[in-house]
Structure formats: structure tokens, C-alpha cells
């Protein structure tokens, strides 16, 4: 059996294929316009209960109200954060699987060889959700109250001071290596399994210093268990304006922060990316969210997808320089 069209015959299967292709093409914009029609999940590549997970659950709840569909948080941990990142990078680009990106996105390519994803090829930035500063603290036994005094002290005893990190390639490790590189310091890295043990090691005097989120270090600073030297961000934290920046301490341009932001698989329709960006920024701009971030000592993001992409690129450049200066070789 054949169908005729414009005087020429065409097999039934060929006509059906054309119809199907046209239907798919016509259906794509409609799908994006109707998005979402089912639950959305945000993959957190870190353990439940940590600062990034808490932030993901907060923004997830806000997006659930705005999108009108359940937003589920799913923790996929391991290999720094690359297991969760790869999972999202390989997911369907339909807007139903999001990544809560962390600084590992900017750090990973400098410290880990053959990552199972390509940040620029496989992921699309949506919006920066949160940005917060770390604080450099020292044990009370260290005779330094500011950056200049710490640098001077460290240079008098090269190789004798140590700092606690949370492992190879973590934000605490790379921030300290960045500080060491710009200040020309020789300080030994002692890795610990978590920020809690790292801070306790400083309090006990087992190591001399560490960098930790201002939100979790604040109580130890106020209790006199550790001494705050400087915050690592480019400007003072609104929650603790009394603590100067490393940049103010003699190293202009120093700016290292922890952050979290939403990304989707490459190929996700632009309409969906823009919808997620609009809803995320609107949620972050509410007084309730602004107050919540202020209470935990961080700042809500407010970026376009392009601005967030440039932010990650800038962070990647900074940490690549730090890794090179520290002689960090990418691991398998």
C-alpha cells in the first residue's frame, strides 16, 4: 500500500516517521512551557547533614512551592564529589535532575586526573544559591593576632607549623594552599576526616591552624578556644564585620569562598534553565530566605546562568594557580 503526495508515492513507514518527527519537534516547546509536571530532584554530592545539604533542602523547599511539584533531595557521595556530579552529568537533560554544585566543580580538574565528566561540556549552570566565607583560625598557642603577624611567625620557623584540612582537594585544603602560595609560606597539611575533627585538633593544639566556615567556627571563636585571624572572602562578613580579610592583611585580591549553586545536564532546554533561574532568584530574594542566610552567616546568590558560569570559571583559575604553586599533582 502506498500513499501519494504531490504526485509522488511514499511508503507508509516514511510518512509515519515524518509525522512522528514533526510531533516531537512541536512537542518540545510545549514540554518546556508545561515544566514541571512531575517531581524534581536535587542531587547533593556530599553527605546528608552538612552545610551544602542543609542549603539544598532549604532552597528545595522554596522551589517546591514555586514550581508546584515535589522537590526531593538525593545524596550521592564519594570521590570528592565527582560521583554525584557524574550522575547528574549523565542524566536526562529534561530539568528533572539538578545538581547542587560545590567548590569541587572548580577544584576537581586541578587535583584529579581523568574526571568522569567535563564541567563545561556536560553541565549547564543555573544559579548561584549561596556564597559564604571561611575564616582562618589559629590555636591560642600561636603568637599571632592578624595576618601580618602569622606570616612573620611562620617565616621564622619554616616547615614547623601545620594546618588541619578535610582532605586532598577540599575547600579547606585548597584555600590554605592558596594562602601559602601568595604569602610564600611553608606550612604542613594534616588531613582529617571532617571539619569537626579538624577544628578539635586545633583546639587541642595538635595542629596550629585551620580554615572553617564562619558559621561553624563562630562558637569556638567566641568561646576563646581558637583565635580568628582573617576571613578568606574578598570583603568582610556581614555577620562578623570585626574580623578583617586576608586581602586587608597585605594580599590584595585574595578571595576564597565556599559556595553552592544549581546546575543541570547539558542539553536541558533554555526555557527550563531560565525558568529554574527565575524561580531560584525569586525564592532567594524573599525576606525569609535573606534572613535565613544572614543567620547562618552566608549570603544568598543572585546571578544569571551566564554570571554563575563566569563565577565558576574564575574560581577554577584561582585554584589551578594554587595547585600549581603548591606542586599538587592530579591523582588518578
C-alpha positions as CSV (number, residue, x, y, z in Angstrom):
1,X,0.0,0.0,0.0
2,X,1.3,3.5,-0.9
3,X,0.1,7.0,-0.2
4,X,0.5,9.7,-2.8
5,X,1.7,13.2,-2.1
6,X,2.4,15.9,-4.7
7,X,2.2,13.2,-7.4
8,X,4.9,11.0,-5.8
9,X,4.4,7.9,-3.8
10,X,5.9,7.4,-0.3
11,X,6.0,4.3,1.9
12,X,3.6,4.4,4.9
13,X,6.5,4.0,7.3
14,X,8.3,7.0,5.9
15,X,5.2,9.2,6.2
16,X,4.7,7.9,9.8
17,X,8.3,8.8,10.6
18,X,7.9,12.3,9.3
19,X,4.7,12.8,11.3
20,X,6.5,11.5,14.5
21,X,9.4,13.8,14.0
22,X,7.2,16.8,13.5
23,X,5.2,15.8,16.6
24,X,8.4,15.6,18.6
25,X,9.6,19.0,17.3
26,X,6.3,20.6,18.1
27,X,6.1,19.0,21.5
28,X,9.5,20.2,22.8
29,X,8.5,23.8,23.4
30,X,5.2,22.7,24.9
31,X,7.0,20.4,27.3
32,X,9.3,23.3,28.4
33,X,6.3,25.6,28.8
34,X,4.5,23.0,30.9
35,X,7.5,22.2,33.1
36,X,7.4,20.7,35.6
37,X,4.8,18.0,35.5
38,X,6.4,15.6,38.0
39,X,8.8,15.6,41.0
40,X,12.2,17.3,40.6
41,X,15.3,16.0,42.4
42,X,18.3,17.9,43.5
43,X,21.4,15.7,43.8
44,X,23.8,16.7,46.6
45,X,27.3,15.2,46.0
46,X,28.1,15.4,49.7
47,X,26.8,13.7,52.9
48,X,23.5,14.5,54.4
49,X,23.5,16.9,57.3
50,X,26.4,19.1,56.1
51,X,26.1,22.8,55.2
52,X,25.6,22.1,51.5
53,X,22.9,19.6,52.2
54,X,21.1,21.9,54.6
55,X,21.2,24.7,52.0
56,X,19.9,22.3,49.3
57,X,17.0,21.3,51.5
58,X,16.1,24.9,52.2
59,X,16.2,26.0,48.6
60,X,14.4,22.8,47.6
61,X,11.5,23.5,49.9
62,X,11.3,27.0,48.4
63,X,11.4,25.8,44.8
64,X,8.7,23.2,45.7
65,X,6.3,26.0,46.5
66,X,7.2,27.9,43.4
67,X,7.2,25.1,40.9
68,X,4.1,23.3,42.3
69,X,5.8,19.9,42.3
70,X,7.7,17.9,45.0
71,X,11.4,18.7,45.1
72,X,13.4,15.7,46.5
73,X,16.9,15.9,47.8
74,X,19.1,12.9,47.0
75,X,22.7,12.5,48.4
76,X,25.2,10.7,46.2
77,X,28.6,10.9,47.8
78,X,32.1,9.7,47.0
79,X,35.3,10.5,45.2
80,X,35.4,14.1,46.5
81,X,32.1,15.0,44.9
82,X,32.6,13.5,41.4
83,X,30.2,10.6,41.8
84,X,27.2,12.9,42.3
85,X,28.4,15.3,39.7
86,X,28.8,12.5,37.1
87,X,25.4,11.1,37.9
88,X,23.8,14.5,37.0
89,X,26.0,15.0,34.0
90,X,24.8,11.6,32.6
91,X,21.1,12.2,33.5
92,X,18.4,13.1,31.0
93,X,18.5,16.9,30.2
94,X,14.9,17.4,31.0
95,X,15.1,19.7,34.0
96,X,14.1,16.9,36.5
97,X,17.6,16.2,37.8
98,X,19.5,19.1,39.2
99,X,23.0,19.2,40.8
100,X,23.8,21.2,43.9
101,X,27.3,22.2,42.8
102,X,30.1,22.8,45.3
103,X,33.6,24.2,45.0
104,X,34.8,20.8,43.9
105,X,33.5,21.7,40.5
106,X,36.2,24.4,40.3
107,X,38.8,22.5,42.2
108,X,38.5,18.9,40.8
109,X,40.0,19.4,37.4
110,X,43.3,20.7,39.1
111,X,43.7,17.8,41.6
112,X,42.1,14.8,40.0
113,X,43.1,13.2,36.6
114,X,40.6,11.7,34.2
115,X,37.4,13.0,35.9
116,X,34.3,11.1,34.7
117,X,32.7,14.3,33.4
118,X,33.7,17.5,31.7
119,X,32.4,20.5,33.6
120,X,31.9,22.8,30.6
121,X,30.7,20.1,28.2
122,X,28.4,18.2,30.4
123,X,26.8,20.7,32.7
124,X,24.9,24.0,32.5
125,X,25.0,26.5,35.4
126,X,21.6,27.7,36.5
127,X,22.1,30.0,39.5
128,X,24.4,30.6,42.5
129,X,22.4,29.8,45.6
130,X,24.8,30.7,48.4
131,X,28.2,32.1,49.0
132,X,30.0,32.2,52.3
133,X,33.4,33.0,53.8
134,X,35.8,30.7,55.5
135,X,37.7,32.0,58.5
136,X,41.4,31.3,59.2
137,X,41.8,30.5,62.9
138,X,44.8,29.6,65.0
139,X,45.4,27.8,68.3
140,X,45.8,30.2,71.2
141,X,49.4,28.9,71.5
142,X,50.2,30.6,68.2
143,X,51.6,34.2,68.8
144,X,49.7,35.9,66.0
145,X,46.6,38.1,66.1
146,X,46.5,39.1,62.5
147,X,47.7,38.0,59.0
148,X,50.9,40.0,59.1
149,X,51.9,38.5,62.5
150,X,51.0,35.0,61.3
151,X,53.1,35.3,58.2
152,X,56.0,36.7,60.1
153,X,55.9,33.9,62.7
154,X,55.6,31.2,60.0
155,X,58.6,32.6,58.1
156,X,60.8,32.4,61.2
157,X,60.1,28.7,61.6
158,X,59.5,27.3,58.0
159,X,58.1,23.8,57.9
160,X,57.4,23.8,61.7
161,X,53.8,25.0,61.6
162,X,50.9,22.8,60.5
163,X,47.3,23.2,59.4
164,X,44.3,20.9,59.5
165,X,42.4,20.2,56.3
166,X,39.5,18.0,55.5
167,X,41.4,16.0,52.8
168,X,43.0,16.4,49.4
169,X,41.3,18.8,47.1
170,X,38.7,20.0,49.7
171,X,38.0,23.7,50.0
172,X,39.9,23.9,53.3
173,X,43.0,22.3,51.7
174,X,42.9,24.5,48.6
175,X,42.2,27.7,50.4
176,X,45.2,27.2,52.7
177,X,47.4,26.3,49.7
178,X,46.2,29.4,48.0
179,X,47.2,31.5,51.1
180,X,50.5,29.7,51.3
181,X,51.3,30.4,47.7
182,X,50.6,34.2,47.9
183,X,52.3,34.6,51.2
184,X,55.3,32.4,50.4
185,X,54.8,30.1,53.4
186,X,55.9,26.6,54.3
187,X,53.2,25.1,56.4
188,X,52.4,21.3,56.6
189,X,49.0,20.0,55.7
190,X,47.5,17.4,58.1
191,X,44.3,15.9,56.7
192,X,41.3,14.9,59.0
193,X,38.0,13.2,58.3
194,X,35.7,16.1,58.6
195,X,35.6,19.7,59.8
196,X,34.7,18.7,63.4
197,X,37.8,16.6,63.9
198,X,40.0,19.3,62.2
199,X,38.7,22.0,64.4
200,X,39.1,19.9,67.5
201,X,42.8,19.2,66.5
202,X,43.4,23.0,66.5
203,X,41.6,23.4,69.8
204,X,43.7,20.6,71.4
205,X,46.9,22.1,70.0
206,X,47.7,19.1,67.8
207,X,47.9,21.4,64.8
208,X,48.4,25.2,64.6
209,X,45.6,26.4,62.4
210,X,42.7,25.6,60.0
211,X,40.1,27.3,57.8
212,X,36.5,26.6,58.5
213,X,33.1,28.0,57.7
214,X,32.5,31.1,59.7
215,X,29.1,29.7,60.6
216,X,30.6,26.6,62.4
217,X,33.8,28.3,63.7
218,X,32.0,31.3,65.3
219,X,31.1,29.5,68.6
220,X,34.7,28.4,69.1
221,X,36.0,31.9,68.4
222,X,33.6,33.4,70.8
223,X,34.5,30.8,73.4
224,X,38.2,31.6,73.1
225,X,39.0,28.1,72.0
226,X,40.6,29.4,68.8
227,X,41.6,32.9,67.6
228,X,40.3,34.4,64.4
229,X,43.0,35.8,62.2
230,X,41.1,36.7,59.0
231,X,38.2,35.8,56.8
232,X,39.1,34.4,53.3
233,X,36.5,36.3,51.2
234,X,37.2,39.5,49.4
235,X,35.2,41.5,51.8
236,X,34.3,41.3,55.5
237,X,31.4,39.1,56.5
238,X,28.2,41.0,57.5
239,X,27.8,38.5,60.4
240,X,31.3,39.3,61.8
241,X,32.5,42.7,60.5
242,X,35.1,42.8,63.3
243,X,37.2,40.1,61.5
244,X,39.4,41.6,58.7
245,X,40.1,39.9,55.4
246,X,43.3,38.3,54.2
247,X,43.3,40.9,51.4
248,X,43.4,43.6,54.0
249,X,46.3,41.8,55.7
250,X,48.5,42.6,52.8
251,X,47.4,40.3,50.0
252,X,45.0,42.4,47.7
253,X,42.7,40.3,45.5
254,X,42.7,37.3,47.8
255,X,39.2,35.9,47.7
256,X,38.3,32.3,48.5
257,X,34.8,31.2,49.4
258,X,32.7,28.2,49.8
259,X,29.5,28.2,47.7
260,X,26.6,26.2,46.4
261,X,24.7,26.5,43.2
262,X,22.3,24.7,40.9
263,X,23.3,23.1,37.6
264,X,21.6,20.9,35.1
265,X,22.8,18.4,32.4
266,X,23.9,20.0,29.2
267,X,21.2,19.9,26.6
268,X,18.5,21.0,29.0
269,X,16.1,23.3,27.1
270,X,16.9,27.0,27.6
271,X,13.3,27.7,28.6
272,X,13.7,25.3,31.5
273,X,17.1,26.7,32.6
274,X,15.6,30.2,32.5
275,X,12.5,29.1,34.5
276,X,14.7,27.5,37.2
277,X,16.9,30.6,37.3
278,X,13.9,32.9,37.7
279,X,12.3,30.8,40.4
280,X,15.6,30.3,42.3
281,X,16.4,34.0,42.3
282,X,12.8,34.9,43.3
283,X,13.0,32.4,46.2
284,X,16.4,33.7,47.3
285,X,15.1,37.3,47.3
286,X,12.3,36.8,49.8
287,X,12.8,38.3,53.2
288,X,12.5,34.9,54.8
289,X,15.4,33.5,52.8
290,X,17.5,36.6,53.2
291,X,17.1,36.4,56.9
292,X,17.9,32.7,57.0
293,X,21.2,33.1,55.1
294,X,22.1,36.1,57.3
295,X,21.5,33.9,60.4
296,X,23.9,31.2,59.2
297,X,26.5,33.8,58.2
298,X,26.3,33.5,54.4
299,X,24.8,35.4,51.5
300,X,22.1,34.4,49.1
301,X,23.1,34.3,45.4
302,X,21.6,36.5,42.7
303,X,23.1,35.5,39.3
304,X,22.0,34.8,35.8
305,X,23.2,31.5,34.3
306,X,26.0,33.3,32.5
307,X,27.1,35.1,35.6
308,X,27.2,31.8,37.5
309,X,29.2,30.2,34.7
310,X,31.8,33.0,34.9
311,X,32.0,32.7,38.6
312,X,32.9,29.0,38.4
313,X,35.4,29.7,35.7
314,X,37.1,32.4,37.9
315,X,37.2,30.0,40.8
316,X,38.7,27.3,38.7
317,X,41.5,29.6,37.6
318,X,42.3,30.6,41.2
319,X,42.5,27.0,42.4
320,X,44.6,25.9,39.4
321,X,47.1,28.6,40.3
322,X,47.1,27.4,43.9
323,X,47.6,23.8,42.9
324,X,50.5,24.7,40.6
325,X,52.2,26.8,43.2
326,X,51.8,24.1,45.8
327,X,53.1,21.4,43.4
328,X,49.9,19.4,43.7
329,X,49.8,16.7,41.1
330,X,46.5,15.4,39.9
331,X,45.7,12.0,41.4
332,X,44.2,9.0,39.4
